[in-house]
Amino acid sequence: MLQAKPINRSVVTDVLQADLFRILEQSGESFEVMVFKAAMASEGAETDQSEFVGTLEAQETKLTYQSPTTCKAIELPNNMQGEFITASGGFGDGELQEATTMVFSDPEIPEQSLILMNEQVGESIVSSMFYVLDVLPIGKHGAAGKKHLLIPFRGDVMSLLDANDDDIPQVHEFGDLSGLLAQ
């Protein structure tokens, strides 16, 4: 009986994944970000109906965010060639946002997470918060890693993090976040 040898994609994807993490750790282009991973509210958690306009869909659940962690990131070239995403996710106020694509050293950052990034602009440091809109696979079935599609986050960070001034993270690499959280 003639049998074909099955394809073993792990030979390639294992090498790609190792190379990706090596680049994230050693590249001069990588930088550190703060990650607030999205987590679904616990079973039976009540959602405040007054927060929503219209009917709450059956699959819609309240998000919570885990304590922040840090990881390395690299911004990928934007190959969307002029494709923009509305900030509201639909036909909102017409404010368009160009998506940013990044790869992170933490492979388990889910959609709807928040990413805090600091960028040096001239002599000052500018903090930006991004929302993970989509997680896309690298390689067959994402075995080599994941790339994350991000848009600028314009929501109320304080209410999302359920934080008061005493709970605002003070991480020395990111400085005092109270200015960003007050936006």
NORLIN-V7341 format. One record per pair of residues at least 24 apart in sequence whose ideal C-beta (glycine too) atoms are under 8 Angstrom apart, sorted by the first residue. I is the first residue (numbers start at 0). J is the second residue. Records with the same first field share a line. If there is no record, write none. Layout:
I: J + J
This chain:
8: 138 + 139 + 140 + 142
9: 142
11: 138 + 143
12: 138 + 139 + 142 + 143
13: 142
15: 137 + 138 + 143 + 144
16: 138 + 142 + 143 + 144
19: 102 + 137 + 143 + 144
20: 104 + 144
22: 73
23: 71 + 72 + 73 + 102 + 103 + 104
24: 71 + 104
26: 73
28: 73 + 74
29: 71 + 72 + 73
30: 71 + 72 + 73 + 116 + 117
31: 69 + 70 + 71 + 72 + 172
32: 69 + 70 + 71 + 72 + 101 + 103 + 114 + 115 + 116
33: 67 + 68 + 69 + 114 + 115 + 116 + 168 + 170 + 173
34: 67 + 68 + 69 + 70 + 103 + 105 + 108 + 112 + 113 + 114 + 115
35: 64 + 65 + 67 + 112 + 113 + 114 + 115 + 159 + 160
36: 64 + 65 + 68 + 107 + 108 + 109 + 112
37: 62 + 63 + 64 + 65 + 109 + 110 + 111 + 112 + 113 + 131
38: 62 + 63 + 64 + 65
39: 63
62: 111 + 159
63: 161
64: 112 + 113 + 159 + 160 + 161
66: 168
67: 115 + 168 + 170
68: 105
69: 170 + 172
70: 103 + 104 + 105 + 108
71: 103 + 104
72: 101 + 102 + 103 + 104 + 114 + 116
73: 101 + 102
74: 99 + 100 + 101
75: 100 + 101 + 102 + 146
84: 132 + 150
86: 150 + 151 + 153
96: 150 + 151
98: 132 + 148 + 149 + 150
99: 129 + 148 + 149 + 150
100: 146 + 147 + 148 + 149
101: 146 + 147 + 149
102: 137 + 144 + 145 + 146 + 147
103: 145 + 147
106: 144 + 145
108: 134 + 145 + 147
109: 134
110: 134
113: 152 + 156 + 159
114: 147 + 149
115: 173 + 176 + 179
117: 172 + 173 + 174
124: 174
126: 173 + 174 + 176 + 178 + 179
127: 151
128: 152 + 156 + 179
130: 154
156: 180 + 182
157: 181
